[in-house]
């Protein structure tokens, strides 16, 4: 090939592959969110994108791998949408308020966490890493607010973060059985109770 000749681009198929992978993820989040995790089959997601279940497995090595990416995608979208929370409530509260509108994704998360109690579950390591990242993020937000004077400086930031994350997970598990539970309302009450600076 002459030195100045144009080389075939490798970015075309790669870019298309990434686009198709993202379309599958978006469709999976929408279908699971609407139909519910337990009622969603690979065929349902494939039909939404216009491919076959085998086409999904071309991009994701297994259904478990797809579900892990759906959870990662949900976390990424939530971080972008609610980064930093607001003056009154942290991101955790806003995420919970949003999650109440996508019950299927709550079912997916709760079911995955329960299954990952098996030390050999393929998503166990991912969930452990996710928990550590979220805990650190919530703790950093609390410390930032303490330094700004809007959160009680006497509250242990790490323990407060653990309580918020644990309560969030527990509430979501209960909510899959009793959807009348006020998910964000309980977290708001806890935040206002523990975070309020002393007078």
GITA-V694438 format. One record per residue. N is the residue number from 1. RES is the residue in three letters. SS is DSSP state (alpha for helix, beta for strand, coil for the rest). PSI is psi in whole degrees, 0 to 359 (* if undefined). OMEGA is omega as a letter, one per 20 degrees, with the letter a starting at -180 (999 if undefined). Layout:
# GITA-V694438
N|RES|SS|PSI|OMEGA ; N|RES|SS|PSI|OMEGA
This chain:
# GITA-V694438
1|UNK|coil|130|r ; 2|UNK|coil|151|a ; 3|UNK|coil|322|a ; 4|UNK|coil|3|a ; 5|UNK|coil|146|r ; 6|UNK|coil|133|r ; 7|UNK|coil|147|r ; 8|UNK|coil|135|a ; 9|UNK|coil|135|r ; 10|UNK|coil|357|a ; 11|UNK|alpha|336|a ; 12|UNK|alpha|297|r ; 13|UNK|alpha|324|a ; 14|UNK|alpha|316|r ; 15|UNK|alpha|320|r ; 16|UNK|alpha|321|r ; 17|UNK|alpha|317|r ; 18|UNK|alpha|321|r ; 19|UNK|alpha|315|r ; 20|UNK|alpha|322|r ; 21|UNK|alpha|318|r ; 22|UNK|alpha|322|r ; 23|UNK|alpha|320|r ; 24|UNK|alpha|315|r ; 25|UNK|alpha|314|r ; 26|UNK|alpha|318|r ; 27|UNK|alpha|319|a ; 28|UNK|alpha|316|r ; 29|UNK|alpha|318|a ; 30|UNK|alpha|314|a ; 31|UNK|alpha|315|r ; 32|UNK|alpha|319|r ; 33|UNK|alpha|324|a ; 34|UNK|alpha|311|a ; 35|UNK|alpha|336|a ; 36|UNK|coil|147|a ; 37|UNK|coil|314|a ; 38|UNK|coil|337|a ; 39|UNK|coil|359|a ; 40|UNK|coil|129|r ; 41|UNK|coil|162|r ; 42|UNK|alpha|325|r ; 43|UNK|alpha|325|a ; 44|UNK|alpha|316|a ; 45|UNK|alpha|317|a ; 46|UNK|alpha|318|a ; 47|UNK|alpha|325|r ; 48|UNK|alpha|327|a ; 49|UNK|alpha|341|a ; 50|UNK|coil|31|r ; 51|UNK|coil|184|r ; 52|UNK|coil|163|r ; 53|UNK|alpha|325|r ; 54|UNK|alpha|328|r ; 55|UNK|alpha|325|r ; 56|UNK|alpha|315|a ; 57|UNK|alpha|350|r ; 58|UNK|alpha|329|a ; 59|UNK|alpha|333|a ; 60|UNK|coil|128|a ; 61|UNK|coil|341|r ; 62|UNK|coil|169|r ; 63|UNK|alpha|322|r ; 64|UNK|alpha|320|r ; 65|UNK|alpha|321|r ; 66|UNK|alpha|316|a ; 67|UNK|alpha|322|r ; 68|UNK|alpha|318|r ; 69|UNK|alpha|327|r ; 70|UNK|alpha|316|r ; 71|UNK|alpha|319|r ; 72|UNK|alpha|317|a ; 73|UNK|alpha|319|r ; 74|UNK|alpha|316|r ; 75|UNK|alpha|317|a ; 76|UNK|alpha|314|r ; 77|UNK|alpha|317|a ; 78|UNK|alpha|320|r ; 79|UNK|alpha|319|r ; 80|UNK|alpha|321|a ; 81|UNK|alpha|323|a ; 82|UNK|alpha|22|a ; 83|UNK|coil|125|r ; 84|UNK|coil|351|a ; 85|UNK|coil|220|r ; 86|UNK|coil|192|a ; 87|UNK|coil|329|a ; 88|UNK|coil|313|a ; 89|UNK|coil|150|r ; 90|UNK|coil|173|a ; 91|UNK|alpha|325|a ; 92|UNK|alpha|318|a ; 93|UNK|alpha|317|a ; 94|UNK|alpha|323|r ; 95|UNK|alpha|317|r ; 96|UNK|alpha|320|r ; 97|UNK|alpha|319|r ; 98|UNK|alpha|317|a ; 99|UNK|alpha|329|r ; 100|UNK|coil|340|r ; 101|UNK|coil|356|r ; 102|UNK|coil|71|a ; 103|UNK|alpha|327|a ; 104|UNK|alpha|324|r ; 105|UNK|alpha|329|r ; 106|UNK|alpha|316|r ; 107|UNK|alpha|317|r ; 108|UNK|alpha|312|a ; 109|UNK|alpha|312|a ; 110|UNK|alpha|317|r ; 111|UNK|alpha|321|a ; 112|UNK|alpha|317|r ; 113|UNK|alpha|317|r ; 114|UNK|alpha|316|a ; 115|UNK|alpha|328|a ; 116|UNK|coil|2|r ; 117|UNK|coil|339|r ; 118|UNK|coil|120|a ; 119|UNK|coil|345|a ; 120|UNK|coil|5|a ; 121|UNK|coil|137|a ; 122|UNK|coil|340|a ; 123|UNK|coil|5|a ; 124|UNK|alpha|311|a ; 125|UNK|alpha|320|r ; 126|UNK|alpha|316|a ; 127|UNK|alpha|325|r ; 128|UNK|alpha|317|r ; 129|UNK|alpha|318|r ; 130|UNK|alpha|315|a ; 131|UNK|alpha|316|a ; 132|UNK|alpha|319|a ; 133|UNK|alpha|315|a ; 134|UNK|alpha|318|r ; 135|UNK|alpha|317|a ; 136|UNK|alpha|322|r ; 137|UNK|alpha|315|r ; 138|UNK|alpha|318|r ; 139|UNK|alpha|316|a ; 140|UNK|alpha|323|r ; 141|UNK|alpha|319|r ; 142|UNK|alpha|315|r ; 143|UNK|alpha|318|r ; 144|UNK|alpha|317|a ; 145|UNK|alpha|326|r ; 146|UNK|alpha|317|r ; 147|UNK|alpha|331|r ; 148|UNK|alpha|352|r ; 149|UNK|coil|12|a ; 150|UNK|coil|353|r ; 151|UNK|coil|140|a ; 152|UNK|coil|115|a ; 153|UNK|coil|345|a ; 154|UNK|coil|353|a ; 155|UNK|coil|133|r ; 156|UNK|coil|112|a ; 157|UNK|alpha|321|a ; 158|UNK|alpha|317|r ; 159|UNK|alpha|322|r ; 160|UNK|alpha|317|r ; 161|UNK|alpha|317|r ; 162|UNK|alpha|320|r ; 163|UNK|alpha|316|r ; 164|UNK|alpha|314|a ; 165|UNK|alpha|316|a ; 166|UNK|alpha|318|r ; 167|UNK|alpha|319|r ; 168|UNK|alpha|312|a ; 169|UNK|alpha|316|a ; 170|UNK|alpha|319|r ; 171|UNK|alpha|320|r ; 172|UNK|alpha|321|r ; 173|UNK|alpha|317|r ; 174|UNK|alpha|324|a ; 175|UNK|alpha|332|r ; 176|UNK|coil|341|r ; 177|UNK|coil|321|a ; 178|UNK|coil|96|a ; 179|UNK|coil|1|r ; 180|UNK|coil|350|r ; 181|UNK|coil|133|r ; 182|UNK|coil|89|a ; 183|UNK|alpha|302|a ; 184|UNK|alpha|328|a ; 185|UNK|alpha|320|r ; 186|UNK|alpha|318|r ; 187|UNK|alpha|321|r ; 188|UNK|alpha|317|r ; 189|UNK|alpha|315|a ; 190|UNK|alpha|317|a ; 191|UNK|alpha|312|a ; 192|UNK|alpha|328|a ; 193|UNK|alpha|314|a ; 194|UNK|alpha|331|a ; 195|UNK|alpha|339|a ; 196|UNK|coil|124|r ; 197|UNK|coil|146|r ; 198|UNK|coil|144|a ; 199|UNK|coil|*|999
